[in-house]
Protein backbone atom coordinates (compact mmCIF):
# COMPACT_ATOMS: atom_id res chain seq x y z
CA UNK A 1 0.00 0.00 0.00
CA UNK A 2 1.41 3.42 -0.90
CA UNK A 3 2.67 5.31 2.14
CA UNK A 4 0.40 8.31 1.50
CA UNK A 5 -2.87 6.43 2.12
CA UNK A 6 -4.12 7.62 5.51
CA UNK A 7 -6.97 6.71 7.84
CA UNK A 8 -8.86 9.80 6.69
CA UNK A 9 -10.54 9.87 3.26
CA UNK A 10 -8.52 12.10 0.93
CA UNK A 11 -8.90 12.93 -2.73
CA UNK A 12 -6.53 11.11 -5.09
CA UNK A 13 -4.01 13.06 -7.16
CA UNK A 14 -4.13 12.81 -10.98
CA UNK A 15 -1.45 10.81 -12.78
CA UNK A 16 1.31 13.14 -13.97
CA UNK A 17 0.74 15.81 -11.32
CA UNK A 18 3.94 16.80 -9.51
CA UNK A 19 4.34 15.18 -6.10
CA UNK A 20 4.89 18.62 -4.54
CA UNK A 21 1.54 19.77 -5.95
CA UNK A 22 -0.21 16.68 -4.57
CA UNK A 23 1.29 17.33 -1.14
CA UNK A 24 0.49 21.06 -1.18
CA UNK A 25 -3.16 20.29 -1.99
CA UNK A 26 -3.38 17.43 0.57
CA UNK A 27 -4.08 14.90 -2.18
CA UNK A 28 -3.06 11.25 -1.93
CA UNK A 29 -0.32 10.48 -4.44
CA UNK A 30 -0.87 6.98 -5.88
CA UNK A 31 1.46 7.42 -8.85
CA UNK A 32 3.59 4.55 -7.54
CA UNK A 33 0.90 2.18 -8.89
CA UNK A 34 1.21 3.73 -12.37
CA UNK A 35 5.02 3.66 -12.47
CA UNK A 36 6.13 1.58 -15.46
CA UNK A 37 2.44 0.75 -15.97
CA UNK A 38 2.90 -2.20 -13.60
CA UNK A 39 -0.58 -2.02 -12.06
CA UNK A 40 -2.38 0.77 -13.95
CA UNK A 41 -1.47 2.98 -16.89
CA UNK A 42 -3.18 5.95 -15.19
CA UNK A 43 -5.42 6.61 -12.22
CA UNK A 44 -9.05 6.69 -13.47
CA UNK A 45 -10.76 10.10 -13.39
CA UNK A 46 -14.42 10.71 -12.44
CA UNK A 47 -16.06 12.02 -15.62
CA UNK A 48 -17.89 14.71 -13.62
CA UNK A 49 -14.67 15.92 -11.96
CA UNK A 50 -13.62 19.48 -12.82
CA UNK A 51 -10.56 19.75 -10.55
CA UNK A 52 -7.20 20.09 -12.25
CA UNK A 53 -5.10 18.02 -9.82
CA UNK A 54 -7.62 15.57 -8.32
CA UNK A 55 -9.28 12.57 -9.98
CA UNK A 56 -12.50 13.10 -8.01
CA UNK A 57 -12.22 9.85 -6.04
CA UNK A 58 -11.14 9.37 -2.42
CA UNK A 59 -9.01 6.70 -0.77
CA UNK A 60 -8.45 5.73 2.85
CA UNK A 61 -7.25 2.78 4.90
CA UNK A 62 -8.78 1.38 8.04
CA UNK A 63 -6.88 0.73 11.27
CA UNK A 64 -6.83 -2.92 10.17
CA UNK A 65 -5.21 -2.08 6.82
CA UNK A 66 -8.27 -2.38 4.57
CA UNK A 67 -8.39 0.14 1.71
CA UNK A 68 -11.58 1.91 0.59
CA UNK A 69 -11.91 3.87 -2.64
CA UNK A 70 -15.06 5.99 -3.00
CA UNK A 71 -16.78 8.21 -5.55
CA UNK A 72 -18.07 11.08 -3.39
CA UNK A 73 -19.78 12.84 -6.31
CA UNK A 74 -21.71 9.86 -7.67
CA UNK A 75 -24.81 10.72 -9.65
CA UNK A 76 -28.31 10.77 -8.16
CA UNK A 77 -26.96 10.82 -4.60
CA UNK A 78 -25.72 7.23 -4.82
CA UNK A 79 -22.94 5.93 -2.58
CA UNK A 80 -20.26 4.11 -4.56
CA UNK A 81 -17.27 2.59 -2.82
CA UNK A 82 -15.21 -0.56 -2.76
CA UNK A 83 -13.18 -1.96 0.15
CA UNK A 84 -10.51 -4.57 -0.06
Kinemage of the C-alpha trace (Angstrom):
@kinemage 1
@onewidth
@group {chain A} dominant
@subgroup {mainchain}
@vectorlist {calphas} color= white
{ca unk a 1} P 0.000 0.000 0.000
{ca unk a 2} L 1.410 3.421 -0.897
{ca unk a 3} L 2.669 5.309 2.140
{ca unk a 4} L 0.398 8.313 1.500
{ca unk a 5} L -2.868 6.433 2.121
{ca unk a 6} L -4.122 7.621 5.514
{ca unk a 7} L -6.974 6.707 7.840
{ca unk a 8} L -8.856 9.805 6.691
{ca unk a 9} L -10.537 9.874 3.264
{ca unk a 10} L -8.520 12.100 0.928
{ca unk a 11} L -8.900 12.931 -2.733
{ca unk a 12} L -6.529 11.108 -5.092
{ca unk a 13} L -4.007 13.060 -7.160
{ca unk a 14} L -4.125 12.806 -10.983
{ca unk a 15} L -1.447 10.814 -12.779
{ca unk a 16} L 1.311 13.141 -13.970
{ca unk a 17} L 0.742 15.808 -11.315
{ca unk a 18} L 3.936 16.803 -9.507
{ca unk a 19} L 4.340 15.179 -6.102
{ca unk a 20} L 4.887 18.619 -4.541
{ca unk a 21} L 1.538 19.772 -5.948
{ca unk a 22} L -0.210 16.682 -4.574
{ca unk a 23} L 1.285 17.334 -1.142
{ca unk a 24} L 0.491 21.063 -1.185
{ca unk a 25} L -3.165 20.287 -1.990
{ca unk a 26} L -3.376 17.430 0.574
{ca unk a 27} L -4.079 14.904 -2.181
{ca unk a 28} L -3.064 11.253 -1.928
{ca unk a 29} L -0.316 10.483 -4.443
{ca unk a 30} L -0.867 6.979 -5.875
{ca unk a 31} L 1.458 7.420 -8.846
{ca unk a 32} L 3.588 4.554 -7.541
{ca unk a 33} L 0.899 2.182 -8.893
{ca unk a 34} L 1.211 3.729 -12.369
{ca unk a 35} L 5.020 3.662 -12.468
{ca unk a 36} L 6.134 1.584 -15.456
{ca unk a 37} L 2.440 0.748 -15.973
{ca unk a 38} L 2.904 -2.205 -13.603
{ca unk a 39} L -0.583 -2.016 -12.062
{ca unk a 40} L -2.385 0.775 -13.950
{ca unk a 41} L -1.469 2.977 -16.886
{ca unk a 42} L -3.184 5.952 -15.195
{ca unk a 43} L -5.422 6.608 -12.218
{ca unk a 44} L -9.053 6.695 -13.472
{ca unk a 45} L -10.762 10.100 -13.390
{ca unk a 46} L -14.415 10.712 -12.438
{ca unk a 47} L -16.058 12.023 -15.623
{ca unk a 48} L -17.889 14.707 -13.618
{ca unk a 49} L -14.673 15.920 -11.962
{ca unk a 50} L -13.616 19.481 -12.825
{ca unk a 51} L -10.565 19.752 -10.545
{ca unk a 52} L -7.203 20.086 -12.249
{ca unk a 53} L -5.096 18.019 -9.820
{ca unk a 54} L -7.617 15.575 -8.320
{ca unk a 55} L -9.284 12.574 -9.983
{ca unk a 56} L -12.501 13.098 -8.008
{ca unk a 57} L -12.223 9.846 -6.036
{ca unk a 58} L -11.135 9.371 -2.418
{ca unk a 59} L -9.010 6.695 -0.774
{ca unk a 60} L -8.446 5.730 2.849
{ca unk a 61} L -7.247 2.779 4.901
{ca unk a 62} L -8.785 1.385 8.044
{ca unk a 63} L -6.881 0.728 11.269
{ca unk a 64} L -6.833 -2.920 10.167
{ca unk a 65} L -5.205 -2.077 6.818
{ca unk a 66} L -8.271 -2.375 4.574
{ca unk a 67} L -8.392 0.138 1.715
{ca unk a 68} L -11.577 1.913 0.592
{ca unk a 69} L -11.908 3.874 -2.643
{ca unk a 70} L -15.058 5.995 -3.002
{ca unk a 71} L -16.783 8.213 -5.550
{ca unk a 72} L -18.069 11.083 -3.390
{ca unk a 73} L -19.782 12.836 -6.306
{ca unk a 74} L -21.709 9.857 -7.666
{ca unk a 75} L -24.810 10.716 -9.655
{ca unk a 76} L -28.311 10.772 -8.161
{ca unk a 77} L -26.960 10.816 -4.600
{ca unk a 78} L -25.720 7.231 -4.820
{ca unk a 79} L -22.937 5.931 -2.577
{ca unk a 80} L -20.264 4.114 -4.563
{ca unk a 81} L -17.270 2.588 -2.818
{ca unk a 82} L -15.207 -0.563 -2.763
{ca unk a 83} L -13.185 -1.955 0.147
{ca unk a 84} L -10.515 -4.566 -0.063
